[in-house]
Amino acid sequence: MNIVTVIQARISSTRLPGKVMLPVLGKPLLVQMIERVLKANLIGTLVIATSTNSEDDKIEELCSQVNVNCYRGHLTDLLDRHYQVAKLFSADAIVKIPSDCPLIDHKIIDRVIRYYIDNEEYDYVSNLHPATYPDGNDVEIFSFQSLEYAWRDATKDFEREHTTPFMWEHNDSFSIGNVEWETGLDLSTSLRFTIDYEEDYFFIKSVFEELYPQNPDFGLNDILRLLEQKPEIVEINHKFAGTYWYDKHIDELKNIDDYKSKKK
């Protein structure tokens, strides 16, 4: 199976512009994330998918510096960006990881991919429906056929911008699998490892500064131990915990009932 893993990244983030280039321990945040993702064993070919906008020249230059594939496509139609990458690299399956997950654990990436490989009946597998891991460990994998179907038929703006909602909203057409945290815990709305706001950057920067010097390969369990020892780090961005891009589309989505119940 030819697996292609795509990290979508752009400079023009609406809430925190340039967030992927913010420095952490002397490296842009995107480089820190690339290094973490590359530790996963099952990702296949890694591609950074950015836009053709001139401001994203910086991302292409960065990819060249660290010797990682870069594809440039539509600014807001990420569904098309993923589809064009999949075609270009002849992917059988595509892994989608957003660039706002710089603390992602490579073991979680492998666990989701392995579940997809071992369960051939699924068209789409993620650890998001319902989510149980702390927000910022987002992994989705789907077949090329499913991606092509969505690319052809998805019409809503948020379906194009976020790539996969068409798949998990049409579970009558796609076979959907989910990987839940093996601990039985659910910290998806109480801990936030993703980056959208300045406070998220300070949180992520603090975690790297605490853990990376002693262990560059630190994972989810190391982060959880740190946060238990230093709860003041949790408070840096805690006010944003449990907020997601689809909050503003909640009335349009029919297959996130578990998420809706958590928000009540």
N, C-alpha and C positions, 0 to 999 in steps of 0.2 A: 504494500500500500504506500503510495506516494503522498506523504503528509507535508503540507505547507503551513507554517505558522505565521500569522500576520499580526504585527503590532501597528495599529493605526496611530499616526502622530501628526500634529500640525502646530504651528506657532500661534495661530489666531484663536486661541481659546477665549470664549466670551467672558468667563468669570475670572480667569487668571492667565492673561496673555503671556506666552513664552514659557509656560510652566515646565515643559519638557526639557528646557535648556537651563533651568535654575541649577545653581551649583550645590553639590553635596560631596563633601570630602574631596574637593578638587576636580570633580567630574560632573558633567551635565547629568541631570536626573535620568534622561533617556539612556545614557551609557550605563549607568548603574542598573537600570532595568534590563537592558540587553544582556548584561553579564549574568544577571540572575536567571533570565529565561534560558540562556544557552546552557545552563547547568542541567536542564531537563534532558532526559535520554530519548524521548519519543517525539520531539518537535519536528523532526525532519529538516526541511529548508526554512530558515528564518528570513522574513522579508519585512522591512519597514515600509509601510504604505503611507505616503504623504500626498500633498496636493501639488498642483502645477503652479500655484501662486508664488510669486517671486520671493516672498518672505520665507517660504519653505525651502529655498536654496540652502539655508543653513542646515536643515535636516539632511538633505542629500550630501552635503559636504561632510557632515558628521558621520554618516554611514560609510562614506569612502574612507575616512580616517580609521574607523574601527573594522573595516573590511566586512560589512554586512550589506546584503542586497537591499536596494531601494527601488520602489516603484512610485511614480507620480501620476495622480489622476484627479478626479473631480473633488472639489473642496468639500462639498456637503453631501454628495451621494456616495456614502461609504459602501453601500450595497454594490454599486458599480465598481468601486475601487477594489473590493474583495474579489468580485467576479473576474475582473481583468487580471489580477494577480494570479488567481487560480488557473485561468486559461494560459497565461504566460509560462507558468511553471508546471503545467500538466498535472495539477493536483487531483488526487482521488478524494482527499479529505482536507478540509481547511480548519485550522485552529484560529480562533479570534481572541486576542487579548488586547484590551485597550491600554494606551500609553499612560493612563492615569492610575496604573496599578504597580508602582515601582517597588513595593514591598512583597510582591507575589512570591509564593513559595514554589520552587521547582518541583517539589514532591507532589504538590497538589495538581500542578499542570500534568505531570505524568499519570497521576491517578485518574483524572478525567479522560485523558487520551486512551489509557489502557482499558477503561470501562467501555469506551466506544469500540475499540478494536475487538474486544472479547464478546460484544453483544451486537452481532451483525444486523439484528432486526431494527436497530435504531437509525433514523435518518439524522437525528440531531441529539447531542448530549451536552449538558452543561452542569455546572454546580450552582445554578441561579434560580431554578424553578421547582421547588422553593429554594431560596438561598439560606445557608446555615453558617458558612464560613464568615469571618469578619469581612465587611465590605472592602474590596480591593484585592480579592483573590479570584477574580472573575475569569473563567475559562469556558469557552464554547467550542465545540467541534461538530462539523456537519459535512455531509457528502457533497461532492461537486454537483450532483443531480439536484439536490435540494437547493443549493445556492443558485443554480441556474433557473430553477422554478420560481424562486423568490425574486430574482433579478428580472425575470420576464413579467411577473404578475403584480408585484407590489407597487402600489400607487400613492399611498399616503406619505407625506413628507417625513414623518418620524420613522416609517418603515424603511425608507431609503437612507435616512441619516444614521440610523442605528443598526442597520444590516440584517439583524435576525428577528425582530418582532413578528414579521410576516410568518416565519416558520412556527414559532411557539404559540402564535395566535390561531393558526390553522392546524390544530392538532388532529383534525379529521383527515388531513392530507399528509401529514408528517408524523412519523413515529418518534415520540419524544422520550428521552431518558434523562434522569437526574442523578447526580452524585451528591449525597449528603455527607456532612462531616462525620467521620467514623466514631468520634467521641460521643455522639448524641447531643452535643451542645448546639446552641443556636445563638451566635453573637453577631448575626448579620445586621441588626439594627442598633446594636449597642457599641460596637467598635468600628472605627472608620480608618482604613489604611489607604484610601484613595485620595487623589489630589484634584480639587476644584477651587479651593480658596487658599488665601495666604496662610490661614491657621493650619490647613492640611500640610502645607509645605514645612512649616515649623515643626509639626508633629513628626513627619517623615524624616526630616533632617535630624531631629533629636534621636530617633530610633537608630538611624545609621551611625551617628556619632557615638552612641552608647555601645553598639554591638559589633559594628564592622571591624574596628581595629583589632579586636580579639578573635573574631571569627567572620571572615568575609562571606562565608556560606551560611550565615544565620538564617533560620527558618521561622515558621509560625510559632512553634513552641517556645523558641528563644524570645520572640517578641512578647508573647503572653507572660512569660516569667518576668521580663523587664517591666511590663506594665503593672504587674502585681507588686513588684518591689518599689516602683516609682509611679504611683497613681497620678501624680501631678502631670505626667506626660499625656495621659488619657485626656485630661481636662483641656489640653491645648486646642483640640478641635471637636470636643465632645458635643458642642451645640449643633453640629451638622450631622451627627450620627443618625442614620435612618432616613436620610434624604437621598432621593434617586432622580435620575433624569425623567423617569416616567411619572413622577408626581403630577405633572401638568397634563398628562394624558390618561389619568386614572379612569376617567369615565368612558374612554374609548376602548380600553383593553378588557378583555373578558376572561383571560386565562392567568390572572395573577391574584386569585382570591386569597391565597395564603398571605401574600404581601398586604392586601387590603386589611385583613384581620389584624395584622401586626400594628398597622397604623392607627387602629381605633383606640 
